[in-house]
Amino acid sequence: MASTVLAVELGDRIRQLRAQRGWSQRELARRIGAASKSVISYYELGERFPSYETLVRIADTFAVTTDYLLRGKDNDIRIRPGSLTPEQVDAIKLIIDSMQVK
């Protein structure tokens, strides 16, 4: 199957989100319930497009919207417990600390 621009861009976003968390393709496959890591490789290369159900599982796993995955629109990123990297948690703590009245 030939790669489409949408599939390649989706794959790039999946790869970036996975890398930000330090996960292997195998780890992401496990988290979304995929049969093997090779399916993640196909998605990331834009060679396959996930089903709607899988796209939703990927979005939920990364705590982003399907719109972000598909179009790169990040104005509605959801934050869920455990979805942030340690660096993101530290940054949020610094922001909160700086806002507190002392």
PyMOL CGO cylinders between C-alpha atoms (Angstrom):
from pymol import cmd
from pymol.cgo import CYLINDER

trace = [
    CYLINDER, 0.00, 0.00, 0.00, 1.40, 3.38, -0.97, 0.3, 1, 1, 1, 1, 1, 1,
    CYLINDER, 1.40, 3.38, -0.97, 1.94, 5.92, 1.78, 0.3, 1, 1, 1, 1, 1, 1,
    CYLINDER, 1.94, 5.92, 1.78, -0.34, 8.94, 1.79, 0.3, 1, 1, 1, 1, 1, 1,
    CYLINDER, -0.34, 8.94, 1.79, 0.64, 12.31, 3.21, 0.3, 1, 1, 1, 1, 1, 1,
    CYLINDER, 0.64, 12.31, 3.21, -1.91, 11.86, 6.02, 0.3, 1, 1, 1, 1, 1, 1,
    CYLINDER, -1.91, 11.86, 6.02, -0.56, 8.41, 6.92, 0.3, 1, 1, 1, 1, 1, 1,
    CYLINDER, -0.56, 8.41, 6.92, 3.04, 9.66, 6.93, 0.3, 1, 1, 1, 1, 1, 1,
    CYLINDER, 3.04, 9.66, 6.93, 2.17, 12.68, 9.10, 0.3, 1, 1, 1, 1, 1, 1,
    CYLINDER, 2.17, 12.68, 9.10, 0.19, 10.48, 11.49, 0.3, 1, 1, 1, 1, 1, 1,
    CYLINDER, 0.19, 10.48, 11.49, 3.15, 8.12, 11.69, 0.3, 1, 1, 1, 1, 1, 1,
    CYLINDER, 3.15, 8.12, 11.69, 5.51, 10.99, 12.44, 0.3, 1, 1, 1, 1, 1, 1,
    CYLINDER, 5.51, 10.99, 12.44, 3.29, 12.17, 15.31, 0.3, 1, 1, 1, 1, 1, 1,
    CYLINDER, 3.29, 12.17, 15.31, 3.01, 8.65, 16.74, 0.3, 1, 1, 1, 1, 1, 1,
    CYLINDER, 3.01, 8.65, 16.74, 6.80, 8.25, 16.55, 0.3, 1, 1, 1, 1, 1, 1,
    CYLINDER, 6.80, 8.25, 16.55, 7.38, 11.63, 18.24, 0.3, 1, 1, 1, 1, 1, 1,
    CYLINDER, 7.38, 11.63, 18.24, 4.92, 10.92, 21.05, 0.3, 1, 1, 1, 1, 1, 1,
    CYLINDER, 4.92, 10.92, 21.05, 6.39, 7.46, 21.60, 0.3, 1, 1, 1, 1, 1, 1,
    CYLINDER, 6.39, 7.46, 21.60, 9.95, 8.82, 21.65, 0.3, 1, 1, 1, 1, 1, 1,
    CYLINDER, 9.95, 8.82, 21.65, 9.00, 11.59, 24.10, 0.3, 1, 1, 1, 1, 1, 1,
    CYLINDER, 9.00, 11.59, 24.10, 7.93, 8.90, 26.55, 0.3, 1, 1, 1, 1, 1, 1,
    CYLINDER, 7.93, 8.90, 26.55, 10.95, 6.70, 25.90, 0.3, 1, 1, 1, 1, 1, 1,
    CYLINDER, 10.95, 6.70, 25.90, 8.80, 3.77, 24.81, 0.3, 1, 1, 1, 1, 1, 1,
    CYLINDER, 8.80, 3.77, 24.81, 9.84, 1.12, 22.33, 0.3, 1, 1, 1, 1, 1, 1,
    CYLINDER, 9.84, 1.12, 22.33, 7.53, 0.10, 19.53, 0.3, 1, 1, 1, 1, 1, 1,
    CYLINDER, 7.53, 0.10, 19.53, 6.93, -3.12, 21.48, 0.3, 1, 1, 1, 1, 1, 1,
    CYLINDER, 6.93, -3.12, 21.48, 5.87, -1.10, 24.55, 0.3, 1, 1, 1, 1, 1, 1,
    CYLINDER, 5.87, -1.10, 24.55, 3.43, 1.01, 22.55, 0.3, 1, 1, 1, 1, 1, 1,
    CYLINDER, 3.43, 1.01, 22.55, 2.03, -2.12, 20.90, 0.3, 1, 1, 1, 1, 1, 1,
    CYLINDER, 2.03, -2.12, 20.90, 1.48, -3.63, 24.35, 0.3, 1, 1, 1, 1, 1, 1,
    CYLINDER, 1.48, -3.63, 24.35, -0.23, -0.50, 25.65, 0.3, 1, 1, 1, 1, 1, 1,
    CYLINDER, -0.23, -0.50, 25.65, -2.70, -0.29, 22.75, 0.3, 1, 1, 1, 1, 1, 1,
    CYLINDER, -2.70, -0.29, 22.75, -3.28, -4.04, 22.54, 0.3, 1, 1, 1, 1, 1, 1,
    CYLINDER, -3.28, -4.04, 22.54, -1.68, -4.52, 19.13, 0.3, 1, 1, 1, 1, 1, 1,
    CYLINDER, -1.68, -4.52, 19.13, -0.61, -8.00, 18.07, 0.3, 1, 1, 1, 1, 1, 1,
    CYLINDER, -0.61, -8.00, 18.07, 3.04, -7.07, 17.53, 0.3, 1, 1, 1, 1, 1, 1,
    CYLINDER, 3.04, -7.07, 17.53, 5.53, -4.23, 17.37, 0.3, 1, 1, 1, 1, 1, 1,
    CYLINDER, 5.53, -4.23, 17.37, 5.63, -4.53, 13.58, 0.3, 1, 1, 1, 1, 1, 1,
    CYLINDER, 5.63, -4.53, 13.58, 2.19, -2.92, 13.32, 0.3, 1, 1, 1, 1, 1, 1,
    CYLINDER, 2.19, -2.92, 13.32, 3.58, 0.15, 15.12, 0.3, 1, 1, 1, 1, 1, 1,
    CYLINDER, 3.58, 0.15, 15.12, 6.43, 0.25, 12.62, 0.3, 1, 1, 1, 1, 1, 1,
    CYLINDER, 6.43, 0.25, 12.62, 3.94, 0.17, 9.74, 0.3, 1, 1, 1, 1, 1, 1,
    CYLINDER, 3.94, 0.17, 9.74, 1.97, 3.05, 11.29, 0.3, 1, 1, 1, 1, 1, 1,
    CYLINDER, 1.97, 3.05, 11.29, 5.11, 5.11, 11.94, 0.3, 1, 1, 1, 1, 1, 1,
    CYLINDER, 5.11, 5.11, 11.94, 6.34, 4.60, 8.38, 0.3, 1, 1, 1, 1, 1, 1,
    CYLINDER, 6.34, 4.60, 8.38, 2.95, 5.56, 6.96, 0.3, 1, 1, 1, 1, 1, 1,
    CYLINDER, 2.95, 5.56, 6.96, 2.61, 2.15, 5.34, 0.3, 1, 1, 1, 1, 1, 1,
    CYLINDER, 2.61, 2.15, 5.34, -0.60, 1.31, 7.16, 0.3, 1, 1, 1, 1, 1, 1,
    CYLINDER, -0.60, 1.31, 7.16, -3.38, 3.37, 8.66, 0.3, 1, 1, 1, 1, 1, 1,
    CYLINDER, -3.38, 3.37, 8.66, -4.87, 2.27, 11.99, 0.3, 1, 1, 1, 1, 1, 1,
    CYLINDER, -4.87, 2.27, 11.99, -8.53, 1.41, 12.28, 0.3, 1, 1, 1, 1, 1, 1,
    CYLINDER, -8.53, 1.41, 12.28, -10.78, 3.92, 14.00, 0.3, 1, 1, 1, 1, 1, 1,
    CYLINDER, -10.78, 3.92, 14.00, -10.75, 1.85, 17.20, 0.3, 1, 1, 1, 1, 1, 1,
    CYLINDER, -10.75, 1.85, 17.20, -6.96, 1.62, 17.17, 0.3, 1, 1, 1, 1, 1, 1,
    CYLINDER, -6.96, 1.62, 17.17, -6.61, 5.34, 16.45, 0.3, 1, 1, 1, 1, 1, 1,
    CYLINDER, -6.61, 5.34, 16.45, -8.77, 6.09, 19.51, 0.3, 1, 1, 1, 1, 1, 1,
    CYLINDER, -8.77, 6.09, 19.51, -6.66, 3.69, 21.65, 0.3, 1, 1, 1, 1, 1, 1,
    CYLINDER, -6.66, 3.69, 21.65, -3.47, 5.42, 20.46, 0.3, 1, 1, 1, 1, 1, 1,
    CYLINDER, -3.47, 5.42, 20.46, -4.92, 8.86, 21.26, 0.3, 1, 1, 1, 1, 1, 1,
    CYLINDER, -4.92, 8.86, 21.26, -6.04, 7.68, 24.71, 0.3, 1, 1, 1, 1, 1, 1,
    CYLINDER, -6.04, 7.68, 24.71, -2.65, 6.10, 25.41, 0.3, 1, 1, 1, 1, 1, 1,
    CYLINDER, -2.65, 6.10, 25.41, -0.87, 9.37, 24.63, 0.3, 1, 1, 1, 1, 1, 1,
    CYLINDER, -0.87, 9.37, 24.63, -3.64, 11.51, 26.20, 0.3, 1, 1, 1, 1, 1, 1,
    CYLINDER, -3.64, 11.51, 26.20, -4.13, 13.50, 23.00, 0.3, 1, 1, 1, 1, 1, 1,
    CYLINDER, -4.13, 13.50, 23.00, -7.10, 13.87, 20.70, 0.3, 1, 1, 1, 1, 1, 1,
    CYLINDER, -7.10, 13.87, 20.70, -7.54, 11.98, 17.46, 0.3, 1, 1, 1, 1, 1, 1,
    CYLINDER, -7.54, 11.98, 17.46, -7.61, 15.40, 15.82, 0.3, 1, 1, 1, 1, 1, 1,
    CYLINDER, -7.61, 15.40, 15.82, -4.07, 16.00, 17.06, 0.3, 1, 1, 1, 1, 1, 1,
    CYLINDER, -4.07, 16.00, 17.06, -2.91, 12.64, 15.72, 0.3, 1, 1, 1, 1, 1, 1,
    CYLINDER, -2.91, 12.64, 15.72, -4.57, 13.18, 12.35, 0.3, 1, 1, 1, 1, 1, 1,
    CYLINDER, -4.57, 13.18, 12.35, -4.06, 16.90, 11.76, 0.3, 1, 1, 1, 1, 1, 1,
    CYLINDER, -4.06, 16.90, 11.76, -1.50, 18.08, 14.28, 0.3, 1, 1, 1, 1, 1, 1,
    CYLINDER, -1.50, 18.08, 14.28, -3.93, 20.46, 15.94, 0.3, 1, 1, 1, 1, 1, 1,
    CYLINDER, -3.93, 20.46, 15.94, -2.82, 20.57, 19.56, 0.3, 1, 1, 1, 1, 1, 1,
    CYLINDER, -2.82, 20.57, 19.56, -5.32, 23.00, 21.00, 0.3, 1, 1, 1, 1, 1, 1,
    CYLINDER, -5.32, 23.00, 21.00, -7.21, 20.20, 22.77, 0.3, 1, 1, 1, 1, 1, 1,
    CYLINDER, -7.21, 20.20, 22.77, -4.59, 17.95, 24.30, 0.3, 1, 1, 1, 1, 1, 1,
    CYLINDER, -4.59, 17.95, 24.30, -5.99, 16.08, 27.28, 0.3, 1, 1, 1, 1, 1, 1,
    CYLINDER, -5.99, 16.08, 27.28, -3.86, 15.42, 30.34, 0.3, 1, 1, 1, 1, 1, 1,
    CYLINDER, -3.86, 15.42, 30.34, -4.44, 12.19, 32.20, 0.3, 1, 1, 1, 1, 1, 1,
    CYLINDER, -4.44, 12.19, 32.20, -2.64, 10.80, 35.23, 0.3, 1, 1, 1, 1, 1, 1,
    CYLINDER, -2.64, 10.80, 35.23, 0.48, 8.97, 34.13, 0.3, 1, 1, 1, 1, 1, 1,
    CYLINDER, 0.48, 8.97, 34.13, 0.50, 10.51, 30.67, 0.3, 1, 1, 1, 1, 1, 1,
    CYLINDER, 0.50, 10.51, 30.67, 3.15, 13.13, 31.38, 0.3, 1, 1, 1, 1, 1, 1,
    CYLINDER, 3.15, 13.13, 31.38, 6.88, 12.63, 31.19, 0.3, 1, 1, 1, 1, 1, 1,
    CYLINDER, 6.88, 12.63, 31.19, 8.87, 13.28, 34.39, 0.3, 1, 1, 1, 1, 1, 1,
    CYLINDER, 8.87, 13.28, 34.39, 10.22, 16.46, 32.80, 0.3, 1, 1, 1, 1, 1, 1,
    CYLINDER, 10.22, 16.46, 32.80, 6.69, 17.70, 32.09, 0.3, 1, 1, 1, 1, 1, 1,
    CYLINDER, 6.69, 17.70, 32.09, 5.64, 16.98, 35.69, 0.3, 1, 1, 1, 1, 1, 1,
    CYLINDER, 5.64, 16.98, 35.69, 8.65, 18.94, 36.99, 0.3, 1, 1, 1, 1, 1, 1,
    CYLINDER, 8.65, 18.94, 36.99, 7.84, 21.87, 34.69, 0.3, 1, 1, 1, 1, 1, 1,
    CYLINDER, 7.84, 21.87, 34.69, 4.23, 21.97, 35.89, 0.3, 1, 1, 1, 1, 1, 1,
    CYLINDER, 4.23, 21.97, 35.89, 5.37, 21.85, 39.53, 0.3, 1, 1, 1, 1, 1, 1,
    CYLINDER, 5.37, 21.85, 39.53, 7.68, 24.82, 38.88, 0.3, 1, 1, 1, 1, 1, 1,
    CYLINDER, 7.68, 24.82, 38.88, 4.86, 26.79, 37.31, 0.3, 1, 1, 1, 1, 1, 1,
    CYLINDER, 4.86, 26.79, 37.31, 2.51, 26.04, 40.21, 0.3, 1, 1, 1, 1, 1, 1,
    CYLINDER, 2.51, 26.04, 40.21, 5.17, 26.88, 42.77, 0.3, 1, 1, 1, 1, 1, 1,
    CYLINDER, 5.17, 26.88, 42.77, 5.87, 30.21, 41.08, 0.3, 1, 1, 1, 1, 1, 1,
    CYLINDER, 5.87, 30.21, 41.08, 2.17, 31.12, 41.20, 0.3, 1, 1, 1, 1, 1, 1,
    CYLINDER, 2.17, 31.12, 41.20, 1.71, 30.47, 44.90, 0.3, 1, 1, 1, 1, 1, 1,
    CYLINDER, 1.71, 30.47, 44.90, 1.57, 33.45, 47.23, 0.3, 1, 1, 1, 1, 1, 1,
    CYLINDER, 1.57, 33.45, 47.23, 4.27, 33.24, 49.85, 0.3, 1, 1, 1, 1, 1, 1,
]
cmd.load_cgo(trace, "trace")
